């Protein structure tokens, strides 16, 4: 990460002090140091993860193709990142190919409140999709987003454009920082929590985030991957 990018985010925090008094704004040097170390960790760990998990990537890709030869291996979706910037997020495809077209028909079955959609027994999920979603393996291609700098290992989950259209100014505080593959929401109840609880947790993360806090969230995420009941 360049020092220019670090200064930019420091300026964002300064703006946040005026716009969003609920967020505690760190001093410029503290922000710059944290962002430098965080980006260095993101680059090194995402690169190591891609190399180490390459055999798993190949295995999952083959199984997805065997189940649905005509479908794509990866699912690409436009998400909203830091400062409401659009980017393409990657996942292993865990749903049928026309899943997004069927979403409007399922909105009345949404199991969480607020500006997001979650459904435990989603009929669009494939057989292999149920396995990779329950273990969060479907999220692993986001390591590429991390390497590119569009995401971080830890941060608020990047929302969909239609979700952000429903955000209040208060909700948009979660878009002040780089989104993450995992975060405080995922290790605090995940799908059993509603939208407003997620926003409050993200604001807490922005206020308290540090390298040590990020490390604790990563370890909690790894722990939850084994036998988690909240991963849908």
C-alpha positions in Angstrom: 0.0 0.0 0.0 1.3 3.4 -0.9 1.7 6.2 1.7 -0.7 8.2 -0.5 -3.5 5.6 0.1 -2.7 5.6 3.8 -3.1 9.4 3.9 -6.3 9.2 2.0 -7.9 6.9 4.6 -6.6 9.1 7.4 -8.4 11.9 5.7 -11.5 9.8 5.5 -11.3 9.2 9.2 -11.0 12.9 9.8 -14.2 13.4 7.7 -15.9 10.7 9.6 -15.2 12.6 12.8 -17.5 15.4 11.6 -20.0 13.2 9.7 -20.3 10.2 12.1 -19.5 11.1 15.7 -20.1 7.5 16.8 -16.8 6.4 15.1 -13.7 7.2 17.1 -11.1 8.6 14.8 -7.5 7.6 15.2 -4.6 9.9 14.8 -2.9 10.1 11.3 0.3 8.2 12.3 -1.7 5.5 14.1 -3.9 5.0 11.0 -1.0 5.0 8.6 1.0 2.4 10.6 -2.0 0.1 11.0 -2.9 0.3 7.3 0.7 -0.4 6.3 1.0 -3.5 8.5 -2.5 -4.6 7.5 -1.9 -4.4 3.8 1.5 -6.2 4.2 -0.3 -9.0 6.0 -3.1 -9.1 3.4 -0.6 -9.5 0.5 1.6 -12.1 2.2 -1.2 -14.2 3.7 -3.5 -14.1 0.6 -0.6 -15.1 -1.7 0.4 -17.9 0.7 -3.2 -19.0 0.9 -3.7 -19.2 -2.8 -0.5 -21.2 -3.3 -1.2 -23.5 -0.3 -4.8 -24.1 -1.2 -4.2 -24.6 -4.9 -4.9 -28.4 -4.7 -8.2 -27.7 -3.0 -9.1 -25.1 -5.6 -8.5 -27.6 -8.3 -10.6 -30.3 -6.5 -13.5 -28.1 -5.9 -13.4 -26.8 -9.5 -13.5 -30.3 -10.8 -16.5 -31.3 -8.6 -18.4 -28.2 -9.6 -17.9 -29.0 -13.2 -18.9 -32.6 -12.8 -22.2 -31.6 -11.1 -23.0 -29.0 -13.7 -20.7 -29.2 -16.8 -22.4 -26.2 -18.5 -22.1 -23.9 -15.5 -19.1 -21.7 -14.6 -16.7 -22.6 -11.8 -16.6 -19.2 -10.3 -19.4 -16.9 -9.4 -18.7 -13.2 -10.0 -20.8 -10.5 -8.4 -20.6 -6.7 -8.3 -20.2 -5.5 -4.7 -19.8 -2.1 -3.0 -16.4 -1.5 -1.4 -14.6 1.2 0.4 -16.1 4.7 -0.3 -18.9 3.0 -2.2 -16.6 2.0 -5.0 -17.8 -0.9 -7.2 -15.7 -4.0 -7.6 -16.2 -7.6 -8.8 -16.1 -10.2 -6.0 -15.3 -13.8 -6.6 -16.7 -17.0 -5.1 -16.9 -20.7 -6.1 -20.3 -21.1 -7.6 -22.6 -22.8 -5.0 -25.9 -22.1 -6.7 -27.6 -22.9 -10.0 -26.6 -20.7 -12.9 -29.8 -18.5 -12.9 -29.8 -18.0 -9.1 -29.8 -14.2 -9.3 -32.8 -14.1 -11.7 -34.8 -16.2 -9.1 -34.0 -14.0 -6.2 -37.0 -11.7 -6.5 -39.3 -14.8 -6.2 -37.6 -15.7 -2.9 -37.5 -12.2 -1.2 -40.6 -12.9 0.8 -38.8 -15.8 2.4 -35.9 -13.7 3.7 -34.9 -14.9 7.2 -33.1 -11.7 8.3 -34.3 -8.2 8.8 -33.0 -5.1 7.0 -31.0 -4.6 3.8 -29.7 -8.1 3.1 -31.0 -11.5 2.1 -30.4 -14.8 3.9 -32.3 -18.1 3.6 -31.2 -21.3 5.3 -32.8 -23.8 3.0 -32.3 -21.8 -0.2 -33.5 -24.0 -3.1 -31.0 -22.4 -5.5 -28.0 -24.1 -3.7 -26.5 -27.1 -5.5 -25.4 -30.3 -3.8 -21.7 -29.4 -3.8 -22.8 -25.8 -2.9 -24.2 -27.0 0.4 -20.8 -28.5 1.3 -18.6 -25.6 0.3 -21.0 -23.0 1.9 -21.2 -24.8 5.2 -17.4 -24.8 5.4 -17.0 -21.4 3.8 -14.8 -22.9 1.1 -16.9 -21.0 -1.5 -15.4 -17.8 -0.1 -11.7 -18.8 -0.8 -11.5 -17.2 -4.2 -11.8 -13.8 -2.5 -8.1 -14.2 -1.6 -7.7 -12.9 -5.1 -9.7 -9.8 -4.2 -7.5 -9.4 -1.2 -4.3 -9.6 -3.2 -5.7 -7.0 -5.6 -6.4 -4.6 -2.7 -10.2 -4.6 -3.3 -10.8 -6.5 0.0 -8.9 -7.2 3.2 -8.7 -10.4 5.2 -10.7 -8.7 7.9 -13.4 -6.0 7.6 -17.1 -5.4 7.0 -18.6 -7.7 4.4 -19.1 -5.9 1.1 -22.8 -5.3 0.4 -24.7 -5.6 -2.9 -25.7 -2.3 -4.8 -29.4 -2.8 -4.1 -28.7 -3.2 -0.4 -26.7 0.1 -0.2 -29.6 1.8 -1.9 -31.6 1.1 1.3 -28.8 2.3 3.6 -29.2 5.3 5.9 -26.3 7.7 6.4 -25.7 5.9 9.7 -25.5 2.5 7.9 -23.0 3.9 5.4 -20.4 4.2 8.1 -19.6 0.5 7.4 -18.4 1.6 3.9 -15.7 3.9 5.3 -13.1 1.1 5.2 -11.9 -1.7 3.0 -14.4 -4.6 3.1 -13.2 -8.0 4.3 -13.4 -11.8 3.8 -14.3 -12.1 7.4 -15.2 -9.8 10.2 -16.7 -9.3 13.7 -20.2 -10.0 12.4 -19.2 -13.5 11.1 -17.6 -14.5 14.4 -20.4 -13.0 16.6 -23.4 -15.0 15.3 -23.3 -14.5 11.6 -26.6 -15.4 10.0 -28.5 -15.5 13.3 -28.0 -11.7 13.6 -30.1 -9.1 11.7 -28.9 -6.2 9.6 -29.0 -3.6 12.3 -26.9 -5.8 14.6 -24.4 -6.3 11.8 -24.1 -2.5 11.3 -23.5 -1.9 15.0 -20.8 -4.6 15.0 -19.1 -3.2 12.0 -19.1 0.3 13.5 -17.6 -1.3 16.7 -14.9 -2.9 14.5 -14.1 0.4 12.8 -13.8 2.2 16.1 -11.6 -0.5 17.8 -9.7 -2.1 14.9 -6.1 -2.9 15.3 -3.7 -5.6 14.2 -4.3 -7.6 17.3 -8.1 -7.3 16.9 -7.8 -8.5 13.3 -5.7 -11.5 14.4 -8.3 -12.5 17.0 -11.1 -12.3 14.3 -9.0 -14.5 11.9 -8.4 -17.1 14.6 -12.1 -17.1 15.6 -13.1 -17.5 11.9 -10.8 -20.5 11.5 -12.3 -22.0 14.7 -15.9 -21.5 13.5 -15.1 -23.2 10.2 -15.2 -26.5 12.1 -18.8 -27.3 13.0 -20.2 -23.9 12.7 -24.0 -23.8 12.7 -24.3 -20.3 11.4 -22.7 -20.6 7.9 -25.6 -20.2 5.4 
